[in-house]
Every structure is written in C-alpha cells, then in structure tokens.
Amino acid sequence: MRLDLATALLTLGNNFFNRHVSDKALTAFRSGLLISDSFASFHHNVGFSLAEQYGNHEAAIEAYQKSLDLRPD
C-alpha cells in the first residue's frame, strides 16, 4: 500500500513538474518523502525542482546528495 501511494505521488509530482506547476510538484515529492524517505527518486526530484524552478541550488545539492547516498548507481 505504501509503495503504491509513493508511486502515485511520484507520478503526480512529475505531471505537475512537466506542466510547470512548481508548488504542487514540490508538495507531491515532499509528501512522498514522508511516506518513504528511502525512495531516491523523491530526493532527486526535490533537488531538480529546487534547482530548476526555484533557483535554490544549495538545498538542491543536499537533496541530490541524499539521492546519491541512497542509490549511488
């Protein structure tokens, strides 16, 4: 059940991101982190959103690093 919800939030966030609805995309990705902090894709997408849509490169680097820590490949 948790994995299904996490996957749904990831898909939702990606759809919002692709439509340039930044706040909702970031909310979906961060909500996913509340369900599964070990899901590297959420950390990556938070980082990408922060960098590309908000220009917050410092926070983006932290999110990217967490993603790499979880999944270095």
N, C-alpha and C positions, 0 to 999 in steps of 0.2 A: 504493500500500500504506500509506504513512504517513498519507495523508488518511483512508483507511478506518479505521485504528486510532484516529486522533484523533477522528473522528466517533463511533466506538463508545465511546470513553472519555467523550466529552461526553454521550452518551445515558445511559451508565451512571451518571455523576455526577448528572445531572438526576433519574434514577429514585431514586437514594439520597437526594438532597435532598428530593424530594417525599414520601419515606417517613420523613423526619426522622432519617436515618442519617448524621449530620453528618460523622463522621470518614471514612467511606468515600466520601462525596460529595467532600469536600475532597481526599482522596487521588487520586480519579479525575481531578479537574480539574487538580491539580498534576502528575499523570503525563502528562496531555495537554500541559501546557506543556513538558515535557521533550522531547516529540516535535515540537511546533510552537509556539515562543514567539511567533509572529506571528499566532496564532489569537485574535482579540479576544474571542471568546465565552468562552474559558477564563479570561482575566483578569477579565472581567465576573463570571463565576460564582464565581471565587475571592473576589472582593470581596463579592459578595452573601452568600456563605456565611460569610465572616469577620464581616460586619456583623450579619446576621440571626441566626446560630446561635451565634456566639461573642462578639458584642459588641465585637470588635476593630476599631473604626472607623478608627483610624489606618492600619492595614495594608489595610483595605478601600479607603480613599481612594487609596492607592498603586496597588492593583490596578485600580480604576476608571479612574485616570488613564492607566495603561498601555493599557487597553482603548480609551479615547478617543483616545490618540495613534495607535493602530493603525487605528482606524476612527471618525473624527470625526462621521460622519453618523448 
